[in-house]
Amino acid sequence: MKYLLLPPRVPPSTNTLLVFAVWLTGCVALHAELKWDAQQIELKPLATDTSVETKFGFVNAGAAAVVIEDVHSSCGCTIPSLPKTTCAPGERGEIQVRFNIGDRRGMQTKTIRVAVKGEANPTVLTLVVSIPEPARITPAMLVWEKGEAGNPKMISVQALPNQPVRVLRVSSSLQAVQARVETIQEAVEYRIVVTPGNTMTPGFALLTVETELMGRKKVLTAYAQIRPK
């Protein structure tokens, strides 16, 4: 029987292990990584505000430059801007965001997607804006049943404490539904009188109530419906 003699196995030298460790550490260190100050921001504007602004701050916590290829929002009312697209290792940066309030009310949640070069999935930032009403409007919807007498119905518009408001005018999106403003107490309370032309034809009207709050124009909305049976 013949035997094959193999050279003895020599363990890797200390120098070899050190070189490998340095190479491995370099591979890890070259990974680019953004660390965000916060990925969700909540804002509470005043009733008089027409827009609000904020910033999503970040730092490049890796050892390679980060390149942001694209930033876009879920809604045209939310406008992100990026002053600088490339962030060096250890450098801070920010995404500036402007939210246009318009006639929006209540809780608004918008997202901003940030695409980074070399990353498969974008980072999602969330902006939550709680927009107060400039005035109290009740009820928000008036309803007539089909064939019901077409008597006028009322919507009350009341100023909130320490927040005087003037109702300038009201308009209806449906010609068959008429609306007008009555002043109960200037800058404090108003009444919207809504009258359907007839209740035999189903319809749905958007009532746009234009107001003025501390010199700024604000829009309230209400609805009038003639329901089918």
C-alpha beads as a LAMMPS data file, in Angstrom:
LAMMPS data file: protein, C-alpha beads

229 atoms
228 bonds

1 atom types
1 bond types

-500.0 500.0 xlo xhi
-500.0 500.0 ylo yhi
-500.0 500.0 zlo zhi

Masses

1 110.0

Atoms # bond

1 1 1 0.000 0.000 0.000
2 1 1 1.355 3.435 -0.919
3 1 1 0.822 6.525 1.171
4 1 1 0.788 10.144 -0.043
5 1 1 2.709 12.349 2.285
6 1 1 1.213 15.856 2.636
7 1 1 3.128 18.818 3.971
8 1 1 2.170 19.746 7.523
9 1 1 -0.620 22.310 7.866
10 1 1 0.842 25.641 8.846
11 1 1 -1.442 27.968 10.780
12 1 1 -1.755 31.477 9.343
13 1 1 0.793 33.868 10.683
14 1 1 -0.063 36.760 12.914
15 1 1 0.778 39.132 10.078
16 1 1 -1.648 37.355 7.741
17 1 1 -4.458 37.601 10.283
18 1 1 -3.707 41.264 10.862
19 1 1 -3.842 42.041 7.148
20 1 1 -7.175 40.213 6.848
21 1 1 -8.598 42.077 9.845
22 1 1 -7.543 45.420 8.404
23 1 1 -9.123 44.532 5.048
24 1 1 -12.374 43.451 6.706
25 1 1 -12.526 46.575 8.838
26 1 1 -11.976 48.717 5.771
27 1 1 -14.869 47.027 3.982
28 1 1 -17.202 47.738 6.893
29 1 1 -15.973 51.308 7.353
30 1 1 -16.589 52.162 3.729
31 1 1 -20.312 51.520 4.171
32 1 1 -22.315 54.742 3.807
33 1 1 -25.064 55.247 6.354
34 1 1 -27.425 58.100 7.186
35 1 1 -28.502 58.530 10.796
36 1 1 -31.666 60.658 11.095
37 1 1 -32.411 62.985 13.999
38 1 1 -36.068 61.944 13.588
39 1 1 -38.015 60.213 10.835
40 1 1 -41.359 61.643 11.985
41 1 1 -42.091 65.268 12.869
42 1 1 -45.387 66.657 14.193
43 1 1 -46.379 70.295 13.665
44 1 1 -49.223 72.354 15.154
45 1 1 -49.659 75.569 13.166
46 1 1 -51.813 78.485 14.283
47 1 1 -55.235 78.997 12.749
48 1 1 -53.851 82.090 10.985
49 1 1 -50.896 80.295 9.385
50 1 1 -50.944 79.696 5.647
51 1 1 -47.904 77.397 5.675
52 1 1 -45.417 75.750 8.049
53 1 1 -41.805 74.697 7.608
54 1 1 -39.528 72.158 9.254
55 1 1 -36.267 70.252 8.704
56 1 1 -35.331 66.574 8.800
57 1 1 -31.704 66.545 9.952
58 1 1 -29.234 63.686 9.405
59 1 1 -25.565 62.796 9.682
60 1 1 -23.436 60.486 7.565
61 1 1 -22.331 57.935 10.168
62 1 1 -20.314 55.864 7.691
63 1 1 -16.871 56.285 6.144
64 1 1 -18.009 56.754 2.548
65 1 1 -19.835 59.667 0.968
66 1 1 -23.625 59.431 0.772
67 1 1 -25.338 60.554 -2.429
68 1 1 -29.062 61.343 -2.232
69 1 1 -30.471 60.731 -5.701
70 1 1 -34.106 61.721 -5.230
71 1 1 -36.478 63.285 -2.686
72 1 1 -40.212 63.454 -3.346
73 1 1 -43.390 63.784 -1.306
74 1 1 -46.774 62.072 -1.360
75 1 1 -48.660 65.340 -1.957
76 1 1 -48.155 68.549 -3.895
77 1 1 -48.891 70.530 -0.722
78 1 1 -45.666 69.192 0.815
79 1 1 -42.542 70.582 -0.837
80 1 1 -39.156 69.105 0.164
81 1 1 -35.848 70.660 -0.822
82 1 1 -32.301 69.376 -0.440
83 1 1 -29.561 72.051 -0.275
84 1 1 -26.801 69.490 -0.832
85 1 1 -27.080 66.034 -2.433
86 1 1 -23.680 64.632 -1.378
87 1 1 -22.763 64.204 2.275
88 1 1 -19.172 63.412 3.271
89 1 1 -18.340 61.035 6.151
90 1 1 -19.252 62.663 9.470
91 1 1 -20.979 65.569 7.725
92 1 1 -24.452 66.782 8.713
93 1 1 -27.202 67.649 6.291
94 1 1 -30.919 68.348 6.199
95 1 1 -34.026 68.092 4.076
96 1 1 -36.109 71.246 4.299
97 1 1 -39.891 70.807 4.051
98 1 1 -42.615 73.381 3.454
99 1 1 -46.272 72.415 3.968
100 1 1 -48.891 74.682 2.349
101 1 1 -52.052 74.624 4.460
102 1 1 -54.551 76.006 1.942
103 1 1 -58.086 75.010 2.970
104 1 1 -56.954 71.794 4.676
105 1 1 -58.172 71.123 8.201
106 1 1 -57.662 68.518 10.886
107 1 1 -54.887 65.943 11.021
108 1 1 -52.788 65.710 7.847
109 1 1 -50.189 62.966 7.360
110 1 1 -47.721 63.252 4.472
111 1 1 -44.698 61.146 3.571
112 1 1 -41.367 62.014 1.956
113 1 1 -39.324 59.286 0.264
114 1 1 -35.555 59.695 0.191
115 1 1 -33.645 57.572 -2.346
116 1 1 -29.957 57.053 -1.509
117 1 1 -27.495 55.769 -4.120
118 1 1 -26.664 52.114 -3.537
119 1 1 -29.672 51.430 -1.282
120 1 1 -32.469 49.236 -2.595
121 1 1 -35.274 50.846 -0.596
122 1 1 -35.889 54.535 0.045
123 1 1 -36.091 55.987 3.540
124 1 1 -39.619 57.164 4.400
125 1 1 -40.001 60.353 6.441
126 1 1 -43.385 61.290 7.907
127 1 1 -44.805 64.760 8.477
128 1 1 -47.914 65.057 10.667
129 1 1 -49.665 68.454 10.698
130 1 1 -52.593 69.167 13.027
131 1 1 -54.474 72.109 11.500
132 1 1 -56.996 73.923 13.717
133 1 1 -60.333 75.217 12.491
134 1 1 -60.590 79.017 12.182
135 1 1 -64.177 78.751 13.486
136 1 1 -66.763 76.222 14.630
137 1 1 -69.243 75.188 11.930
138 1 1 -72.288 73.057 12.831
139 1 1 -73.706 70.975 11.383
140 1 1 -71.172 70.162 8.691
141 1 1 -73.880 68.612 6.482
142 1 1 -77.539 69.359 5.819
143 1 1 -79.787 66.634 4.408
144 1 1 -83.165 66.648 2.688
145 1 1 -84.911 63.437 1.789
146 1 1 -86.267 63.103 -1.739
147 1 1 -89.687 64.726 -1.891
148 1 1 -89.290 66.463 1.477
149 1 1 -90.564 70.027 1.726
150 1 1 -87.802 72.316 0.498
151 1 1 -87.727 74.476 3.600
152 1 1 -84.492 76.339 4.406
153 1 1 -82.060 74.752 6.887
154 1 1 -79.330 76.482 8.871
155 1 1 -75.628 76.095 9.514
156 1 1 -74.089 77.974 12.446
157 1 1 -70.625 79.540 12.174
158 1 1 -69.207 80.603 15.550
159 1 1 -65.895 82.218 16.405
160 1 1 -63.627 80.378 18.807
161 1 1 -62.496 82.050 22.077
162 1 1 -60.078 84.944 21.457
163 1 1 -60.291 84.278 17.731
164 1 1 -62.767 86.699 16.107
165 1 1 -63.763 85.702 12.584
166 1 1 -65.804 87.372 9.858
167 1 1 -67.833 85.398 7.331
168 1 1 -67.490 87.181 4.006
169 1 1 -69.591 85.072 1.643
170 1 1 -70.801 81.572 0.877
171 1 1 -71.173 79.792 -2.446
172 1 1 -72.762 76.502 -3.519
173 1 1 -71.340 74.114 -6.110
174 1 1 -74.880 73.067 -7.113
175 1 1 -77.132 75.596 -8.813
176 1 1 -80.250 73.918 -7.407
177 1 1 -79.063 74.608 -3.854
178 1 1 -78.879 78.254 -2.799
179 1 1 -76.961 79.586 0.223
180 1 1 -76.676 83.000 1.889
181 1 1 -75.081 84.496 5.007
182 1 1 -76.909 86.144 7.918
183 1 1 -74.982 88.010 10.610
184 1 1 -76.043 87.248 14.188
185 1 1 -73.150 89.133 15.831
186 1 1 -70.327 90.650 13.829
187 1 1 -67.060 88.695 14.141
188 1 1 -68.708 86.299 16.608
189 1 1 -71.610 84.367 15.096
190 1 1 -73.160 83.893 11.657
191 1 1 -75.823 81.735 10.098
192 1 1 -75.713 80.093 6.666
193 1 1 -79.209 79.715 5.251
194 1 1 -79.425 76.893 2.687
195 1 1 -82.458 76.354 0.462
196 1 1 -82.922 73.630 -2.172
197 1 1 -84.733 74.601 -5.343
198 1 1 -86.565 71.270 -5.271
199 1 1 -86.099 67.978 -3.498
200 1 1 -87.280 65.644 -6.229
201 1 1 -83.875 65.368 -7.867
202 1 1 -81.038 63.899 -5.760
203 1 1 -77.968 66.096 -5.515
204 1 1 -74.896 66.915 -3.483
205 1 1 -73.554 70.450 -2.990
206 1 1 -70.253 71.676 -1.602
207 1 1 -70.751 74.880 0.387
208 1 1 -67.666 77.079 0.424
209 1 1 -67.658 79.538 3.329
210 1 1 -65.082 82.296 2.908
211 1 1 -63.934 83.870 6.173
212 1 1 -61.409 86.408 7.401
213 1 1 -59.382 85.653 10.529
214 1 1 -56.994 88.316 11.819
215 1 1 -56.603 89.770 8.354
216 1 1 -56.067 86.408 6.637
217 1 1 -58.532 84.688 4.331
218 1 1 -59.616 81.202 5.417
219 1 1 -62.068 78.803 3.833
220 1 1 -64.532 76.565 5.653
221 1 1 -66.534 73.831 3.958
222 1 1 -69.954 72.323 4.583
223 1 1 -72.275 70.134 2.519
224 1 1 -75.895 69.914 1.485
225 1 1 -77.442 66.725 0.159
226 1 1 -80.783 65.760 -1.331
227 1 1 -80.860 62.022 -0.740
228 1 1 -82.485 59.550 -3.069
229 1 1 -84.956 57.132 -1.484

Bonds

1 1 1 2
2 1 2 3
3 1 3 4
4 1 4 5
5 1 5 6
6 1 6 7
7 1 7 8
8 1 8 9
9 1 9 10
10 1 10 11
11 1 11 12
12 1 12 13
13 1 13 14
14 1 14 15
15 1 15 16
16 1 16 17
17 1 17 18
18 1 18 19
19 1 19 20
20 1 20 21
21 1 21 22
22 1 22 23
23 1 23 24
24 1 24 25
25 1 25 26
26 1 26 27
27 1 27 28
28 1 28 29
29 1 29 30
30 1 30 31
31 1 31 32
32 1 32 33
33 1 33 34
34 1 34 35
35 1 35 36
36 1 36 37
37 1 37 38
38 1 38 39
39 1 39 40
40 1 40 41
41 1 41 42
42 1 42 43
43 1 43 44
44 1 44 45
45 1 45 46
46 1 46 47
47 1 47 48
48 1 48 49
49 1 49 50
50 1 50 51
51 1 51 52
52 1 52 53
53 1 53 54
54 1 54 55
55 1 55 56
56 1 56 57
57 1 57 58
58 1 58 59
59 1 59 60
60 1 60 61
61 1 61 62
62 1 62 63
63 1 63 64
64 1 64 65
65 1 65 66
66 1 66 67
67 1 67 68
68 1 68 69
69 1 69 70
70 1 70 71
71 1 71 72
72 1 72 73
73 1 73 74
74 1 74 75
75 1 75 76
76 1 76 77
77 1 77 78
78 1 78 79
79 1 79 80
80 1 80 81
81 1 81 82
82 1 82 83
83 1 83 84
84 1 84 85
85 1 85 86
86 1 86 87
87 1 87 88
88 1 88 89
89 1 89 90
90 1 90 91
91 1 91 92
92 1 92 93
93 1 93 94
94 1 94 95
95 1 95 96
96 1 96 97
97 1 97 98
98 1 98 99
99 1 99 100
100 1 100 101
101 1 101 102
102 1 102 103
103 1 103 104
104 1 104 105
105 1 105 106
106 1 106 107
107 1 107 108
108 1 108 109
109 1 109 110
110 1 110 111
111 1 111 112
112 1 112 113
113 1 113 114
114 1 114 115
115 1 115 116
116 1 116 117
117 1 117 118
118 1 118 119
119 1 119 120
120 1 120 121
121 1 121 122
122 1 122 123
123 1 123 124
124 1 124 125
125 1 125 126
126 1 126 127
127 1 127 128
128 1 128 129
129 1 129 130
130 1 130 131
131 1 131 132
132 1 132 133
133 1 133 134
134 1 134 135
135 1 135 136
136 1 136 137
137 1 137 138
138 1 138 139
139 1 139 140
140 1 140 141
141 1 141 142
142 1 142 143
143 1 143 144
144 1 144 145
145 1 145 146
146 1 146 147
147 1 147 148
148 1 148 149
149 1 149 150
150 1 150 151
151 1 151 152
152 1 152 153
153 1 153 154
154 1 154 155
155 1 155 156
156 1 156 157
157 1 157 158
158 1 158 159
159 1 159 160
160 1 160 161
161 1 161 162
162 1 162 163
163 1 163 164
164 1 164 165
165 1 165 166
166 1 166 167
167 1 167 168
168 1 168 169
169 1 169 170
170 1 170 171
171 1 171 172
172 1 172 173
173 1 173 174
174 1 174 175
175 1 175 176
176 1 176 177
177 1 177 178
178 1 178 179
179 1 179 180
180 1 180 181
181 1 181 182
182 1 182 183
183 1 183 184
184 1 184 185
185 1 185 186
186 1 186 187
187 1 187 188
188 1 188 189
189 1 189 190
190 1 190 191
191 1 191 192
192 1 192 193
193 1 193 194
194 1 194 195
195 1 195 196
196 1 196 197
197 1 197 198
198 1 198 199
199 1 199 200
200 1 200 201
201 1 201 202
202 1 202 203
203 1 203 204
204 1 204 205
205 1 205 206
206 1 206 207
207 1 207 208
208 1 208 209
209 1 209 210
210 1 210 211
211 1 211 212
212 1 212 213
213 1 213 214
214 1 214 215
215 1 215 216
216 1 216 217
217 1 217 218
218 1 218 219
219 1 219 220
220 1 220 221
221 1 221 222
222 1 222 223
223 1 223 224
224 1 224 225
225 1 225 226
226 1 226 227
227 1 227 228
228 1 228 229
